[in-house]
């Protein structure tokens, strides 16, 4: 995991440097895209960058799958609650609503971290 963050930091630094360079060296518009393509072509020749980018993509895909699974679980809980709420007592409704609220809050916080 530490390797991932180091690679991510390096990539971010390179992107900021590229953006800084384009802001100072180009007149905007097509020049920015041309400079960006040149920088990416240079970066893609570095095995470390390619490796870090692949790992970053893998971690990103894994995180997206985790987020999607948590969202599907939350959606199912809401659907189940909607189907059952008319049969629940007020106390059970309150309890289920609290569970849904806490689960949704947890889901949001996990996505931010």
MOPE-V937335 format. One record per residue. N is the residue number from 1. NEAR is the number of other C-alpha atoms within 8 Angstrom. Layout:
# MOPE-V937335
n->N near->NEAR
n->N near->NEAR
This chain:
# MOPE-V937335
n->1 near->4
n->2 near->5
n->3 near->6
n->4 near->10
n->5 near->8
n->6 near->8
n->7 near->10
n->8 near->10
n->9 near->8
n->10 near->8
n->11 near->9
n->12 near->8
n->13 near->8
n->14 near->8
n->15 near->8
n->16 near->8
n->17 near->8
n->18 near->11
n->19 near->8
n->20 near->8
n->21 near->9
n->22 near->13
n->23 near->10
n->24 near->6
n->25 near->6
n->26 near->9
n->27 near->7
n->28 near->8
n->29 near->6
n->30 near->6
n->31 near->10
n->32 near->12
n->33 near->8
n->34 near->8
n->35 near->10
n->36 near->10
n->37 near->8
n->38 near->8
n->39 near->9
n->40 near->8
n->41 near->8
n->42 near->8
n->43 near->9
n->44 near->9
n->45 near->8
n->46 near->8
n->47 near->7
n->48 near->6
n->49 near->12
n->50 near->11
n->51 near->8
n->52 near->11
n->53 near->8
n->54 near->8
n->55 near->9
n->56 near->10
n->57 near->8
n->58 near->8
n->59 near->8
n->60 near->8
n->61 near->8
n->62 near->8
n->63 near->8
n->64 near->8
n->65 near->8
n->66 near->8
n->67 near->10
n->68 near->8
n->69 near->8
n->70 near->9
n->71 near->9
n->72 near->8
n->73 near->8
n->74 near->11
n->75 near->8
n->76 near->8
n->77 near->9
n->78 near->9
n->79 near->8
n->80 near->8
n->81 near->9
n->82 near->7
n->83 near->7
n->84 near->8
n->85 near->8
n->86 near->5
n->87 near->5
n->88 near->9
n->89 near->6
n->90 near->6
n->91 near->7
n->92 near->8
n->93 near->10
n->94 near->8
n->95 near->8
n->96 near->9
n->97 near->8
n->98 near->8
n->99 near->8
n->100 near->11
n->101 near->8
n->102 near->8
n->103 near->9
n->104 near->9
n->105 near->8
n->106 near->8
n->107 near->11
n->108 near->8
n->109 near->8
n->110 near->7
n->111 near->7
n->112 near->5
n->113 near->4
